[in-house]
Structure formats: structure tokens, C-alpha cells
Amino acid sequence: MVNWIIDTCQPFTVTETPKFKVMIRSVGYTGKIVKGDVITDQVTQRLIISERDLLSLLERTCTTVAISFDGWISTNNLSMFAINSR
């Protein structure tokens, strides 16, 4: 579910909406539907792991890091920041 929320740029609270609950229940799911705060925690944990892995990779492989700024906005209105390394 977290992957779907991220891939489709849904708000983390989408799981709390009545229509989402009806959709999930209609396929026979009877378990607990997690709320936005749980989704936030799961995404935060993934971010921490990804940052740790990225820093480890950069320490092992990079000799130069170039930081570039670009001015675009994603479909969910988030500004982007890119780091290029070689």
C-alpha cells in the first residue's frame, strides 16, 4: 500500500477516506486499515534506510560530488533537488 501511495502521489491520509475503505473492503480485506500517521512512519523509516545506504555508497565510490539546482515541481507540488556524483 505504501508503494501505491508513493507511486500515485496520494496523500498519506488517503487510507482514512470512506471511498478508500469501501474499495479495500470490496476485495474482501478484513484487517485493520492503517491511518496516515502509520504511513508517515513507514515512509520515514524507508527514508532513513535509503539515506544511510546512499551515504555509504557515496563514501565507498565517489571522489567528486557536484550539486546542481533545478527549478521544477513534481506532480504533487514538491520542489526537486538533485545530487549528481561521479
SULGILIN-V855930 format. One record per residue. N is the residue number from 0. SS is DSSP state (a for helix, b for strand, c for the rest). BURIAL is I if it has 9 or more other C-alpha atoms within 8 Angstrom, else O. Layout:
# SULGILIN-V855930
n	ss	burial
N	SS	BURIAL
N	SS	BURIAL
This chain:
# SULGILIN-V855930
n	ss	burial
0	c	O
1	a	O
2	a	O
3	a	O
4	a	I
5	a	O
6	a	O
7	c	O
8	c	O
9	c	O
10	c	O
11	a	I
12	a	I
13	a	I
14	a	I
15	a	I
16	c	O
17	a	O
18	a	O
19	a	I
20	a	I
21	a	O
22	a	O
23	a	I
24	a	I
25	a	O
26	c	O
27	c	O
28	c	O
29	c	O
30	c	O
31	c	O
32	c	O
33	c	O
34	c	I
35	a	I
36	a	O
37	a	O
38	a	I
39	a	I
40	a	O
41	a	I
42	a	I
43	a	O
44	a	O
45	a	O
46	a	O
47	a	O
48	a	O
49	a	O
50	a	O
51	a	O
52	a	O
53	a	O
54	a	O
55	a	O
56	a	I
57	a	O
58	a	O
59	a	O
60	a	O
61	c	I
62	c	O
63	c	O
64	b	I
65	b	O
66	b	O
67	b	O
68	c	O
69	c	O
70	c	O
71	c	O
72	b	I
73	c	O
74	c	O
75	c	O
76	c	O
77	c	O
78	b	O
79	c	I
80	c	O
81	b	O
82	b	O
83	b	O
84	b	O
85	c	O
